[in-house]
Amino acid sequence: MELEGFIRCKNQLESRGGEVATITTDRNRTVAKYIRENWEDTVHQYDVWHIAKSITFNVFSFMHHEMYALLHYFEDANIFKSL
């Protein structure tokens, strides 16, 4: 659905004589593929908000996983049983 909306906007812009040198989108893979295959001369960038959101999510997921592993390490060492 997002790709269809993107194509409609692109066609509307081109029908009015507009030219696109650079386009910024979210990280939708189908839109990125369409731009790569059909707009070879257009620079495609991802918007900062979606990149920051992805980085934050990945960092917190990693931290959660590492903390969980650390707790299991201490649990296996019987540290919590002595408390």
C-alpha distance (Angstrom), angle and dihedral (degrees) to the residues before:
residue distance angle dihedral
M1 . . .
E2 3.78 . .
L3 3.80 91.0 .
E4 3.81 91.2 51.9
G5 3.81 91.2 52.7
F6 3.79 90.8 47.7
I7 3.81 92.1 51.2
R8 3.82 91.4 48.8
C9 3.81 91.2 51.6
K10 3.81 90.6 47.0
N11 3.79 92.2 50.4
Q12 3.82 92.3 46.7
L13 3.80 91.0 50.3
E14 3.80 92.9 48.4
S15 3.82 92.7 46.5
R16 3.81 87.8 59.1
G17 3.79 92.7 50.9
G18 3.79 96.7 -100.9
E19 3.78 122.1 151.8
V20 3.78 126.2 -157.9
A21 3.81 121.1 -149.5
T22 3.81 97.4 167.3
I23 3.78 130.8 16.8
T24 3.79 128.6 -169.0
T25 3.79 120.1 -157.9
D26 3.77 140.5 159.4
R27 3.79 116.4 -93.8
N28 3.81 97.1 -82.7
R29 3.80 106.6 150.9
T30 3.80 97.1 -152.4
V31 3.80 92.2 52.1
A32 3.82 91.1 46.7
K33 3.81 90.6 50.4
Y34 3.80 91.7 48.0
I35 3.81 91.7 51.1
R36 3.82 91.7 46.6
E37 3.82 92.9 50.2
N38 3.81 100.9 37.5
W39 3.80 106.5 27.2
E40 3.80 101.9 44.6
D41 3.82 93.6 160.5
T42 3.80 94.2 50.3
V43 3.79 121.3 95.1
H44 3.81 110.4 -131.8
Q45 3.80 120.3 -155.6
Y46 3.79 133.7 175.6
D47 3.77 118.6 -126.6
V48 3.79 117.1 -107.1
W49 3.82 95.8 -123.7
H50 3.82 93.8 60.4
I51 3.80 92.2 44.7
A52 3.82 91.9 49.8
K53 3.79 90.9 46.8
S54 3.80 90.9 52.1
I55 3.80 93.3 47.4
T56 3.81 91.6 48.6
F57 3.79 91.8 48.8
N58 3.81 92.5 48.8
V59 3.81 93.4 47.2
F60 3.80 93.1 50.2
S61 3.81 91.4 45.4
F62 3.79 89.9 51.8
M63 3.81 92.0 46.6
H64 3.80 91.5 49.3
H65 3.78 91.3 50.0
E66 3.82 93.0 47.6
M67 3.82 93.3 47.0
Y68 3.79 90.4 48.8
A69 3.81 90.7 51.0
L70 3.80 90.5 47.8
L71 3.81 91.9 52.3
H72 3.79 90.1 50.9
Y73 3.79 89.5 51.1
F74 3.81 91.3 55.0
E75 3.78 91.6 42.4
D76 3.79 90.4 53.9
A77 3.82 89.5 49.4
N78 3.83 89.7 58.7
I79 3.81 92.0 -124.0
F80 3.80 93.0 133.7
K81 3.81 93.6 49.8
S82 3.79 92.2 63.5
L83 3.82 93.0 57.7
